[in-house]
Amino acid sequence: MDITLSLVDYIVIVAIMLSLIGVGLYFTKKGSTSLDSYFVSGRSLKWYIAGTSMIATSFAADTPLWVSGLVRTHGIHYIWQFWAPLIGAVLAVVYFSRKWRRMGFVTDVEFTEARYGGAPAKVLRGWSGAWGALFVCPLISAWVIKAMETISREALGLPEEYQVAVTLAVVTIAVLMCGLSGLFGVVYTDFIQFALATGGTLLLAVLAVQEVGGLDALVAQLRGMEAWSGNELSILPQFGNEPGQMSVWNGIGYFGFLWMTVGLSGGYQAQRLLASKDAKHASYAQLLHSIVYYALMAWPWIIVALCSLVLLPELAVADQSAAYPRMIVTILPVGLRGLLVAALLAAFISTISTLFNWGSSYLVNDIYRRFLNRNATESNYVSIGRIATVFMAVAGAYISIQAKDIQTLLTLAYVLGSASLVPAVLRWFWWRLNGKAELVGMVAGWILVVLLMITKSFDAPMASLLNLEEGVAFSSDPNLVGARMLFMILSVGFCVVLAAFLTKPDDPELLKKFVLRARPFPLGWQPIIKLLDEPYHTPEPFWRTMLSWLIALVGVSSTLFGVGKLLLGPRPLGLALLAVGALALLVTLNRIRTDCSKEA
């Protein structure tokens, strides 16, 4: 089977790559006027630009490979680790998206000095900025860069000695594009990438279904695969200890905690919200992301993965993630192959350029401007931003080339992420939390993660407490991810709350300013609200927000299940679910308009 690309395909790929560089050149002047223009697009993004940018960034080059690999290995029901965060995404639609826009920061790390006072706030901001820029962003960049090796091998047909060179060439395009124009270039190339990715993945899914004889024929063949654990084509998650089932502990982790991080909308997601025109545009952008990315985007990948089970049954277990790029060169004709490979490359550039710009925003805004040079010119900040962008690219590429097991480092980052969840939530909802308590939580998190993941000090006691089978390690077993998350949340949470009660609260004047700026729920802030010299109101009353969250959740999840049933049956149920989803989403839109009309 010929799995190489033709000259026409390479011409299409080169043309699209050059067009992305052209976008960077076009927005160079507009994106270089100030720090705000370079990192938050002058707070001018309309909802459909900000929303598609979030979708495009979330759609990394490795995402369809990962999803299709999970489907081929276990079944549709196994990708809830991809879908579960939608619970938090819709909470961000009705609450946190507009909160971030109201705060008006350049980065989410600025939050610490608006919320806390004194030296602890400075330490938290400096450390968070350095940690995000020097570790998290390069590490995630390295993970995404690693996915390019699979694309280079399976879709471009390149031998191993050329894969690194191609990867570095595509990274250079990303550096040029986002280094020249900042976030303007990133979000507008994201818009192009979104159109390419959506059209390309839909086309591949349609042609793959035609190749197997239609959806009904596909379903019939899949149900006959007794050796495949997903032959029931169930969409609902399956909990248990059998192969292909989600462990109960991981169910607790994914559905109990994982979505909270997404709901808080930090990182690059906050950057898009901060760059939106106003709170309404931020909410609409988050709603667009929630609907398209969680309810719609995965289905073409799933369909391609299901078709690949029929068309590519010979793929070895270790090569399951290679099914998606292999389907591109197997199914698509000349020219269209190049288009979809270009879409994957553009998806890579979209994600990697976001990481470069996001990480450099920490270096410039939260390290250089905050601690090294507070009175520099705007052009100086932009110049430092470009240098920081190159640094981010070099760091990510170096880790990718050198590291043999990035997954281990990512696991450490994820466990640390769960350790920071309690203070991240309490910042918004409890006045008594102070900078010292969050510092205690940060130190406790580091100590615990070293004991848990490095020295494995908790393996023996947790094996006894949880009655684990012999050979099952609490620190590393993939079925105990949720248990590790719960352990970190409870342990760090206890340290944080205890430290908050044992130390003095922050200055009431600082807390009053925060309350008037962020307008959090009154619950948890009553002692500060009583000190205000004016009546307190919030555009998001607690019970109205909870109802809005539920309605939006019904809208997105009904759409997700409706599309699945429409494709795989029973179709009448799919149509009914889509009708429910459409009605709930219309109500959500109306409630967003009403809530945002109350903005001062």
Secondary structure, 3 states (H helix, E strand, C coil): CCCCCCHHHHHHHHHHHHHHHHHHHHCHHHHCCCHHHHHHHHHCECHHHHHHHHHHHHCCCCHHHHHHHHHHHCCHHHHHHHHCCHHHHHHHHHHHHHHHHHHCCCCHHHHHHHHCCHHHHHHHHHHHHHHHHHHHHHHHHHHHHHHHHHHHHHCCCCCHHHHHHHHHHHHHHHHHHHHHHHHHHHHHHHHHHHHHHHHHHHHHHHHHHHHCCCHHHHHHHHHCCCCCCCCCCCCCCCECCCCCCECHHHHHHHHHHHHHHHHHCCHHHHHHHHCECCHHHHHHHHHHHHHHHHHHCHHHHHHHHHHHHHHCCCCCHHHHHHHHHHHHHHHCCCCHHHHHHHHHHHHHHHHHHHHHHHHHHHHHHHHHHHHHCCCCCHHHHHHHHHHHHHHHHHHHHHHHHHCCCHHHHHHHHHHHHHHCHHHHHHHHHCCCCCHHHHHHHHHHHHHHHHHHHHCCCCHHHHHHHHCCCCCCCCCCCHHHHHHHHHHHHHHHHHHHHHHHHHCCCCCHHHHHHHHHHHCCCCCCCHHHHCCCCCCCCCCCCHHHHHHHHHHHHHHHHHHHHHHHHHHHCCHHHHHHHHHHHHHHHHHHHHHHHHHHCCCC
